[in-house]
Amino acid sequence: MFMISIYACFILFDLTFSDLLNTDPYTMNMIDSVFLSFFFAEICFKVFASSGMFFFDFFNCFDAIIVFISEILNLLNITAKGLGVLRLIRVVVITVRKITGNQSKLRHQSKNTNPVDSVIKILK
């Protein structure tokens, strides 16, 4: 949640004040790249840990699509301000799910086991 909060502040700053303060676009893209790489790795780990069950939830698919598109555009050095709004929606969805306790039903959650145990079981 801490990373999501920082990322939300970064996106809001990028969408509103970056043009007014004449911030360096290269620096903003590098910071965005670090966050996107972190979230990309997180999604890859969740997909691996759930044996693909991650994609059976609509909001997880939405998260993955937004992150994958953002990562591809970032690698191609294409900046799209409209994608920042979608990333903010992603942050809102994740936050609401954390607050309400309405988590996705991944394989390890439905069996009430630890996700680390699930990964170890898959690796064996």
C-alpha positions in Angstrom: 0.0 0.0 0.0 2.9 2.3 0.7 4.2 1.9 -2.9 0.7 2.5 -4.3 0.4 5.7 -2.3 3.7 7.0 -3.4 2.9 6.1 -7.0 -0.5 7.8 -6.8 1.2 11.0 -5.6 3.7 10.7 -8.4 1.0 10.3 -11.1 -1.0 13.2 -9.7 2.1 15.4 -9.7 3.0 14.3 -13.2 -0.5 15.0 -14.5 -1.0 18.4 -12.8 2.3 20.1 -11.9 5.0 18.7 -14.2 4.2 21.1 -17.0 3.8 24.1 -14.7 7.1 23.5 -12.9 9.0 22.6 -16.1 10.2 19.3 -14.7 12.7 17.3 -16.8 10.6 14.8 -18.8 13.6 12.3 -18.8 13.6 12.3 -15.0 9.9 11.8 -14.8 10.1 8.9 -17.2 12.9 7.3 -15.3 10.9 7.5 -12.0 7.8 6.1 -13.8 9.9 3.3 -15.3 11.1 2.3 -11.8 7.5 2.1 -10.5 6.3 0.3 -13.6 9.1 -2.3 -13.4 8.2 -2.9 -9.8 4.5 -3.4 -10.6 5.4 -5.5 -13.7 7.5 -7.8 -11.5 4.7 -8.0 -8.9 2.1 -9.1 -11.5 4.5 -11.7 -12.9 5.1 -13.1 -9.4 1.4 -13.2 -8.7 0.7 -15.0 -12.0 3.4 -17.5 -11.2 2.2 -18.0 -7.6 -1.4 -18.5 -8.6 -0.6 -20.7 -11.6 -2.5 -18.4 -13.9 -5.6 -18.0 -11.7 -4.7 -14.4 -11.4 -6.3 -13.6 -14.7 -9.7 -15.1 -13.7 -10.6 -11.9 -11.9 -11.7 -8.9 -14.0 -9.8 -6.3 -11.9 -6.6 -8.3 -11.9 -6.8 -8.5 -15.7 -7.4 -4.7 -15.8 -4.4 -4.1 -13.6 -2.2 -6.4 -15.7 -3.3 -4.8 -19.0 -2.7 -1.3 -17.7 0.8 -2.2 -16.4 1.8 -4.2 -19.5 0.7 -1.4 -21.9 2.4 1.2 -19.7 5.6 -0.9 -19.7 5.6 -1.4 -23.4 5.0 2.3 -24.1 7.7 3.2 -21.6 10.2 0.9 -23.3 9.3 2.6 -26.6 9.8 6.0 -25.1 6.2 7.0 -25.8 4.6 9.2 -23.2 0.8 9.2 -23.0 -0.8 11.4 -20.4 -4.2 9.6 -20.8 -2.6 6.4 -19.6 -1.8 8.2 -16.3 -5.5 8.5 -15.7 -6.0 4.8 -16.2 -3.1 4.1 -13.8 -4.9 6.3 -11.3 -8.1 4.3 -11.7 -5.9 1.2 -11.1 -4.7 2.7 -7.9 -8.2 3.6 -6.8 -9.4 0.0 -7.5 -6.6 -1.5 -5.5 -7.2 0.9 -2.6 -10.9 0.2 -2.5 -10.3 -3.5 -2.6 -7.9 -3.2 0.3 -10.3 -1.1 2.4 -13.4 -3.2 1.7 -11.5 -6.5 2.1 -12.9 -7.6 -1.3 -9.8 -9.4 -2.4 -9.5 -11.5 -5.6 -10.0 -15.2 -5.0 -6.7 -16.6 -6.1 -5.9 -20.2 -5.5 -3.8 -19.8 -2.4 -6.4 -17.4 -0.9 -9.3 -19.8 -1.4 -7.5 -22.6 0.3 -6.4 -20.2 3.2 -2.7 -21.0 2.7 0.2 -18.8 2.5 1.2 -17.6 -1.0 4.9 -18.5 -0.2 3.8 -22.1 0.6 1.9 -22.1 -2.7 5.0 -21.1 -4.7 7.1 -23.7 -2.9 4.6 -26.4 -3.6 4.6 -25.4 -7.3 8.4 -25.5 -7.5 8.5 -29.0 -6.0 
